[in-house]
């Protein structure tokens, strides 16, 4: 079960749609429909690709089943990036990375920002995510929640939120079986910390 689930995770990131935006927003890494004033470092962004595995992971999430991937907004040198955990669908190699926002959403069918309601918590989430990125954390192909030496996308975000809250169980896990727990996008988005 874990191997099958791992293969699904590493394969859901790409689609065929291309984003084209204005030069002004391209300079900031933002698409035309997003105002730079409405996003803060530490806010969350979810996306949905249009590939087979994107739909598999969308279906796996509870709630409205709208998204297949999640990351954390991070501003650096006035540019908007997304810190997220991703692996190649071909090799399984990858880890925590930082991509320009327009690159993160360029192959998405849908995306949305979710704001963290507490400024201090949001700043801690951003700092923790950036630390994971700087550490070069590899992608968690085993979906092992007992360690943060490797991380998958929702595990990265849940760990940052839980550590920022000072509560290791603030974002609850979902049980696929008695021996296998994981984080789903819906587990994160249902938090009362997010609007």
C-alpha positions in Angstrom: 0.0 0.0 0.0 2.8 2.5 0.9 4.7 1.8 -2.3 1.5 2.3 -4.4 0.7 5.5 -2.5 4.3 6.8 -3.0 4.1 6.2 -6.7 0.9 8.2 -6.9 2.4 11.1 -4.9 5.4 11.6 -7.1 3.4 11.5 -10.4 0.7 14.2 -10.0 2.3 17.5 -10.8 2.1 18.3 -14.5 -0.6 19.3 -17.0 -0.8 20.9 -20.5 -2.2 24.4 -19.8 0.2 27.4 -20.1 -0.1 30.7 -18.1 0.6 33.9 -19.9 0.6 37.1 -17.8 1.6 40.7 -18.0 5.2 41.8 -17.9 4.6 43.8 -14.7 3.3 40.8 -12.7 5.9 38.5 -14.4 8.6 40.7 -12.7 7.1 39.9 -9.3 6.3 36.3 -10.1 2.6 36.9 -9.8 -0.1 36.1 -12.4 -2.4 39.0 -13.5 -5.3 37.9 -11.3 -3.4 38.1 -8.0 -2.5 41.3 -6.2 0.8 41.4 -4.4 -0.8 43.2 -1.6 -3.1 40.3 -0.8 -0.4 37.7 -0.3 2.0 37.4 2.7 5.0 35.1 3.3 3.6 32.1 5.2 0.2 32.1 3.4 -0.7 28.8 1.7 -1.4 28.1 -1.9 -3.1 25.0 -3.3 -3.2 23.9 -6.9 -4.8 21.3 -9.1 -3.1 19.8 -12.2 -5.0 18.1 -15.0 -3.1 14.8 -15.2 -4.2 11.4 -14.0 -2.4 11.5 -10.7 -3.6 15.0 -9.9 -7.1 13.7 -10.0 -6.1 10.7 -7.9 -4.8 13.0 -5.2 -7.7 15.4 -5.5 -10.0 12.4 -4.8 -7.9 11.3 -1.8 -8.3 14.6 -0.1 -11.4 15.0 2.1 -13.7 18.0 1.9 -14.5 19.5 -1.4 -11.7 17.6 -3.3 -10.6 20.6 -5.2 -6.8 20.5 -5.0 -3.9 18.0 -5.4 -0.9 19.9 -4.1 0.0 22.6 -1.5 2.8 24.9 -0.8 3.8 28.0 1.3 4.2 31.5 -0.2 7.6 33.1 0.4 8.7 36.6 -0.6 12.3 37.3 -1.4 13.7 40.3 -3.1 10.1 41.5 -3.8 9.5 38.2 -5.7 6.8 35.7 -4.8 7.9 32.1 -4.5 6.3 28.9 -3.3 8.1 26.5 -1.0 6.8 23.0 -1.5 7.9 19.4 -1.6 7.8 17.7 -5.0 9.5 14.7 -6.7 10.0 13.9 -10.3 7.2 11.6 -11.7 9.9 9.8 -13.7 12.7 9.3 -11.1 11.0 9.8 -7.7 13.9 12.2 -6.9 13.1 15.5 -5.4 12.6 17.4 -2.2 11.7 20.7 -0.7 12.1 23.4 -3.4 11.4 27.0 -3.9 9.8 28.0 -7.3 8.5 31.3 -8.6 4.8 31.5 -8.1 4.0 31.7 -11.8 6.0 28.5 -12.4 4.2 26.8 -9.5 0.8 27.5 -11.0 1.6 27.5 -14.8 0.3 24.0 -15.4 -2.7 24.2 -13.0 -6.4 23.9 -13.7 -7.2 25.7 -10.5 -5.4 27.3 -7.6 -6.2 29.4 -4.6 -4.4 31.2 -1.8 -5.4 30.6 1.8 -4.5 33.2 4.4 -3.1 32.4 7.8 -5.1 34.6 10.3 -2.2 35.2 12.8 0.7 37.4 11.7 3.1 35.8 14.2 2.1 32.2 13.3 2.3 33.0 9.6 5.9 34.5 10.0 7.0 31.3 11.9 5.5 29.1 9.2 7.4 31.1 6.6 10.7 30.8 8.6 10.3 27.1 9.1 9.5 26.4 5.5 12.5 28.4 4.3 14.7 26.5 6.8 13.5 23.1 5.4 14.3 24.5 1.9 17.8 25.6 2.9 18.5 22.2 4.6 17.9 20.5 1.2 15.3 18.1 2.7 14.5 15.2 0.3 11.1 14.0 -0.8 9.5 11.4 1.6 8.7 8.5 -0.7 7.9 6.3 2.4 5.4 8.8 3.8 7.0 8.4 7.2 5.5 10.9 9.7 7.9 9.9 12.5 10.7 12.1 11.1 11.1 15.4 9.3 14.3 14.4 7.6 12.3 13.7 4.4 8.9 15.4 3.6 6.1 15.1 1.1 3.9 18.2 0.2 1.2 18.1 2.9 3.7 16.8 5.5 5.9 19.9 4.9 3.0 22.3 5.4 1.5 20.4 8.3 4.9 20.2 10.1 5.5 24.0 9.6 2.0 24.8 11.0 2.3 22.3 13.9 5.7 23.6 14.9 4.6 27.3 14.5 1.6 26.5 16.8 3.8 24.7 19.3 1.5 21.7 19.1 2.6 18.6 17.3 -1.0 17.5 16.8 -2.6 20.8 15.7 -3.0 19.5 12.2 -4.4 16.0 12.6 -3.4 13.0 10.6 -5.6 10.8 8.5 -5.5 7.0 9.0 -5.5 4.9 5.8 -5.0 1.9 8.1 -4.0 1.3 11.7 -0.4 1.3 10.7 -0.4 4.1 8.1 -1.2 7.7 8.8 -0.8 10.7 6.5 -1.7 14.3 6.0 -4.3 15.3 3.5 -4.8 18.8 2.0 -8.3 18.9 3.7 -6.7 18.2 7.1 -4.7 21.5 6.7 -7.5 23.6 5.1 -10.0 22.7 7.8 -7.9 24.4 10.5 -9.4 27.5 12.1 -6.1 29.2 11.6 -6.9 29.5 7.8 -9.3 31.6 6.0 
